């Protein structure tokens, strides 16, 4: 009897596990995506930038399932790269609070005047000073910053649980302003930093001989003390943008989607698909259904706009939930969502055995990365950006990926099988104890 129960336990355990054999990470044909790589002219160590087709195939959060194979099927030596220019510099600049009338910033012909005492005021066309109230705006002098700017971190104090949109503009004459970037900040608790940070990523813009103006929602309770500007010798790569389909509208105030890859989402762009006006939303995420939802960001969707980019707090998230403010009417239709991913770049040491293949997407592939300094010594990296090997994608964008989430169900087959294993194992132990107790009885015992 015990033998039969043991056999049943082993069979049930096998059923609870994935019956499909994992792909063999030593074989290029076992990876989900394979793309031809052509080295550029230059040295053997080159940069390989993952295209969209490869990013959405990553199955490991540690990026362990990225390989470059040579013509013999042997993997090349790889290292994770920090980008084209790993040596970045930062400078902290103070902010000058602007004074004037509440409508001064948008008044035609208004300009900012910096006075001898270091204050900044908004003045009219004729040069007369406006009212002396402090505005929800600040001025930063960036004229001495010469290198391309790749990031601006806001040193800002936020009100508790109130989404605040901070807008940045630049000007050379303090009169004509050009929009630069904007970011929605949200503090979940008093004194807590903004979810997802307060850094605005820029594509290497120049603010030399220019001023930076920051303004935010009036009455939001925010205060800007200054900024920390990060510069680099070369501009960073733009984010990859992947279209999606299948976002699920659970009800008027809840939408859900799940990504079928492990490459981290840097942000999402939501575009309203119906007449909803202004709609505040919050974004939550989790890795799997067994985990609780974690709040990542908050933003405000606006009708008839090109969409709202919501930067996300990094993490190994796979499922996402968008919750509309309960005071609003909610979604009239499921919004369109675009997935924004930061580029992943590896260094590869090419040998003399072409052709080369970039292979991505094998959950059983453990990381094999070396240190970047092992492949590209500091002297080589300081000599200039390494050449970029070309990944052949035939000029085509990937088709919109399906992001429909799996429904939550207490009757998941895998869970039921595991519970069955546990109950059957308990039954075997109880039966064995019963047989042992009977075998130890004396003949006089009933």
C-alpha positions, 0 to 999 in steps of 0.5 A: 500500500505504501509503495502505491501511495509513493508512486502516486505522490511521485506522479502528482509531483511530476504533474505539478512541475512544468512538463516541457523541458527547458531550452538548452542555453548552450544551443543558439536555436534554443533561444526565442529570438536570433538576429544576425550581428555584423561587427563594425570597423575597429577593434574586436571589443564592440557595443551591441545594442539590443533592438526592440525585438530582443528586448521583448524576448528577455525572460530573466530579470538579471538579463542572463539569457542574452548571448552572442554566438560565433559561427561555431555555436560558441558564446562570445565573452560579454559584459554589461555596458553602462552606455556609450559614455560611462563617465558622467559628471554632476553639478548641483545648482540652486533655484531662485524663487520667482515673484510676480502675479499669478498670471505673469508666467503666461502673460504675452511679452512678460519677461524675467528680470534678475535684480542686484540682490539676487531675486528674480521677478516677472515684469511686464512689457514696459518693465514694470514689476508685477505683484510681489507674491511668490509664484509656483516657479523657479529660475536656474542659471545653467549658462555655465553648463557646457556638456550635453545634459542627460538628466535633471534631478529635482530637489523638491519638497512635495505635499502628501499624496498629491500628484504634481506636474513639474514643467521645465523650459529653457531660454536664452533671453529670459523672454522666449521660453522653449518647453524642455521636459515635464514629470509628474511627481507623487509622494505617498507619505509625508516627507517621502520622496517621489515614487520612481524618483524625481529625475527627468531623463533628457536626450543630451540637450545643451543649456549652455548660455541659457536659463532653466525655468521650472514651474508646477501646479499652483496650490500643490504645496511643492517647493523647489530648492535646486537641481542636480544636472548630470552631463555626458560627453555623448547623448544617451540612446533614446528609449525603445517604444513598443506598441501593445494590444489587449489592455483589459478594462476591468471596470470604469476605474480599473485597467490591467495589463501584463508584459510577457518579458522580463526587461524592465519597463522604464515608463508607459505612455497612456493615450485616452481612447474616449471623452474623459476630460481630465483623469487622475490615475495611479499605477500599481505593479506586482511580479506574480499573483501571489504578491501584493500590489505595489504603487509605482507612480501617479499621473493625470491623463488629459483628453485630446493630448498626445498621451501621458508618459508615466515614469515607473519605479524600477523593479521585476514587475510583470503585471500592472494595474491602472486605477482611476481616481474614485471621484471621477467618472473613470475610463469610458474606454480602455486607454492605449498603452505604449511600453517604453524600455531603456536600451540594454547594451552589452560589450562583446569580444568578437573573434575571427569566427563569423557569422555572429548571432545575437540570441535572447530568450531562454529562461534556463540561461544563467548570466555569463557576464564578465566585468566591463573592465576585463573586456575594455580597459579604462584606457580603451574606453577613455580613447572614445566610444567603442564601435557599435556592431549592427544588429540586423532587424531588416528595418522592421518594428515588432508587431504590437505585443499582447498584454492581456493579463491572466485572470486571478483564480483560486483554482490554478491547476499548478496550485491545486497540484501542489496542494494535492502533493502536500495532502498526499504526502501527509496521508502517506506519513499517517499511514506509515505511522499507523502500520508501524504502531500495529507492528509494535503491538504485543500478542496480548494487546487487542 
